[in-house]
Amino acid sequence: MGAMAEAGFGERLKTLLEERDMTQAELARTLHLGKSTVSQYISGVRSPDLSTVRKIAEFFSVSIDYLIGRSDVRWPALLKDADVQLLIDRTGELTPAQRRRLLEFIDYLRFEERRRAKPRPSPEKGAGRRRPGSG
C-alpha cells in the first residue's frame, strides 16, 4: 500500500476500534498480532500484509476497500439487502430534522445493544444477604 492508503487504513482502523469500544491490545489478541504491530498500523509506520487486511476487514465486517480508504461504503453486500434498500428509500423521504432523529434512535439502539452485551459484575458471595440472627 502507498503512503496515502496507509494513512486511510490507520484512520479507519482507529475509528473502527473506537466504535467497538475496543483497545488496540484487544484487537491484537483477537487476531494474534503484537499490540505494537496494531499501533504501528494505526500510526502508518507499518503496513499490514493482505492476509492481515482481510482478517481485520472480516473481524469488523467491512469491505477491504473501505478499510484501506478506497471506498466510503462499509458493507457493499448490505446494500443489496431488500430491507436496507427500503430503509434507504424511506429515509430519502424524511426531512433533515427527521433524519437526525432517526440517527439518534439508531445510536440509542446501538447503545442498548452494547449495554446488554457487556457482562455485569456478579455480586460478591453473600453480599446483600442478612445473616441469621442479625435482625
C-alpha positions as CSV (number, residue, x, y, z in Angstrom):
1,M,0.0,0.0,0.0
2,G,1.2,3.5,-0.7
3,A,1.6,6.2,1.9
4,M,-1.8,7.7,1.2
5,A,-3.6,4.4,1.7
6,E,-1.6,3.7,4.9
7,A,-3.0,6.9,6.4
8,G,-6.5,6.0,5.3
9,F,-6.1,2.5,6.7
10,G,-4.8,3.7,10.1
11,E,-7.5,6.3,10.5
12,R,-10.2,3.7,9.5
13,L,-8.8,1.1,11.9
14,K,-8.7,3.6,14.8
15,T,-12.3,4.6,14.1
16,L,-13.5,1.0,14.0
17,L,-11.8,0.3,17.3
18,E,-13.4,3.4,18.9
19,E,-16.8,2.4,17.6
20,R,-16.5,-1.0,19.1
21,D,-15.1,0.5,22.3
22,M,-12.1,-1.9,21.8
23,T,-8.5,-1.4,22.6
24,Q,-5.5,-2.0,20.3
25,A,-4.4,-4.7,22.7
26,E,-7.8,-6.5,22.5
27,L,-7.7,-6.4,18.7
28,A,-4.1,-7.7,18.7
29,R,-5.0,-10.6,21.0
30,T,-8.1,-11.4,18.9
31,L,-6.1,-11.5,15.6
32,H,-2.9,-13.0,17.1
33,L,-0.8,-9.8,16.5
34,G,1.5,-7.8,18.6
35,K,0.0,-4.8,20.3
36,S,2.8,-2.7,18.9
37,T,2.0,-4.0,15.4
38,V,-1.6,-2.7,15.7
39,S,-0.3,0.6,17.0
40,Q,2.1,0.9,14.0
41,Y,-0.7,0.1,11.6
42,I,-2.7,3.0,13.1
43,S,0.2,5.4,13.0
44,G,1.1,4.5,9.5
45,V,4.6,3.3,10.5
46,R,3.9,-0.2,9.3
47,S,1.5,-1.7,6.6
48,P,-0.3,-5.0,7.1
49,D,0.0,-7.8,4.6
50,L,-3.0,-8.7,2.5
51,S,-3.9,-11.7,4.7
52,T,-4.0,-9.4,7.8
53,V,-6.0,-6.7,6.0
54,R,-8.5,-9.5,5.1
55,K,-8.7,-10.7,8.7
56,I,-9.3,-7.2,10.0
57,A,-12.0,-6.5,7.4
58,E,-13.7,-9.7,8.3
59,F,-13.5,-9.0,12.0
60,F,-15.1,-5.6,11.7
61,S,-17.5,-6.8,8.9
62,V,-16.3,-4.1,6.5
63,S,-15.0,-4.3,2.9
64,I,-11.3,-4.3,2.2
65,D,-11.9,-1.2,0.0
66,Y,-13.5,0.6,2.9
67,L,-10.7,-0.4,5.3
68,I,-7.9,0.9,3.0
69,G,-9.7,4.1,2.2
70,R,-10.7,3.3,-1.4
71,S,-14.4,3.4,-0.7
72,D,-16.7,5.0,1.9
73,V,-19.2,2.1,1.6
74,R,-18.5,-0.1,4.6
75,W,-20.8,-3.0,3.7
76,P,-21.4,-3.2,-0.1
77,A,-23.3,-6.6,0.2
78,L,-25.6,-4.9,2.7
79,L,-26.8,-2.5,0.1
80,K,-28.2,-5.5,-1.8
81,D,-30.5,-6.4,1.1
82,A,-34.1,-5.5,0.4
83,D,-34.8,-4.2,3.9
84,V,-31.7,-1.9,3.7
85,Q,-32.8,-0.7,0.3
86,L,-36.3,0.1,1.7
87,L,-34.7,1.9,4.6
88,I,-32.6,4.0,2.3
89,D,-35.6,4.8,0.1
90,R,-37.8,5.8,3.0
91,T,-35.0,7.8,4.6
92,G,-34.8,9.9,1.4
93,E,-38.4,11.0,2.0
94,L,-37.6,12.4,5.5
95,T,-36.8,16.0,6.4
96,P,-33.3,16.7,7.7
97,A,-34.7,17.1,11.2
98,Q,-36.4,13.7,10.9
99,R,-33.2,12.1,9.7
100,R,-31.3,13.5,12.7
101,R,-34.0,11.9,15.0
102,L,-33.7,8.6,13.1
103,L,-29.9,8.7,13.6
104,E,-30.4,9.4,17.3
105,F,-32.7,6.5,17.6
106,I,-30.2,4.2,15.8
107,D,-27.5,5.4,18.2
108,Y,-29.8,4.6,21.1
109,L,-30.4,1.1,19.7
110,R,-26.7,0.5,19.4
111,F,-26.1,1.8,22.9
112,E,-28.7,-0.6,24.3
113,E,-27.2,-3.5,22.4
114,R,-23.7,-2.7,23.8
115,R,-25.1,-2.3,27.3
116,R,-26.8,-5.7,27.1
117,A,-23.7,-7.4,25.6
118,K,-21.4,-6.2,28.4
119,P,-21.1,-8.7,31.2
120,R,-22.4,-7.5,34.5
121,P,-20.2,-7.9,37.6
122,S,-21.5,-10.7,39.8
123,P,-22.3,-9.7,43.4
124,E,-19.8,-10.9,46.0
125,K,-20.8,-14.0,47.7
126,G,-23.2,-13.3,50.5
127,A,-23.5,-9.6,49.6
128,G,-26.8,-8.1,50.3
129,R,-27.9,-11.1,52.4
130,R,-28.8,-10.9,56.0
131,R,-27.0,-13.2,58.4
132,P,-29.2,-15.3,60.6
133,G,-29.9,-13.6,63.9
134,S,-28.8,-10.2,62.6
135,G,-32.1,-8.5,62.5
